[in-house]
Amino acid sequence: MVTGEQKLLAIAAHLTYFLGGLGFVLAPLVIFLVKRDDPFVADHAKQALVAHLSMLVVGMVTGILSMLLVGLLLIPVVVLLGLALLVTSILGSLKALNGEYYRYPLIQGIVEKI
């Protein structure tokens, strides 16, 4: 049985995507570290953390490449990835609300190593 507090923390880990800045990475990290002993919350926080970190890295690489004009071609890809992360974050939140686990697509290899 998943409690309301567990659901709230799991939802918060996914929706920190809306914080922007480094908050969208720091918030799931803090939730993960504080609730490591809670399998439900820790799993959702870890999923969100890896997804948000992946988006941060892709954004930074594209930003650097944009300075060289090569990255300008990648900006539409980053926008699409950002929209995909938005949608998957909402899906993860809905799964957490229902007390279910969620797996972000394309990042499971990284998540399993953590």
Order of alpha helices (4+ residues) and beta strands (2+ residues): alpha-alpha-alpha-alpha-alpha
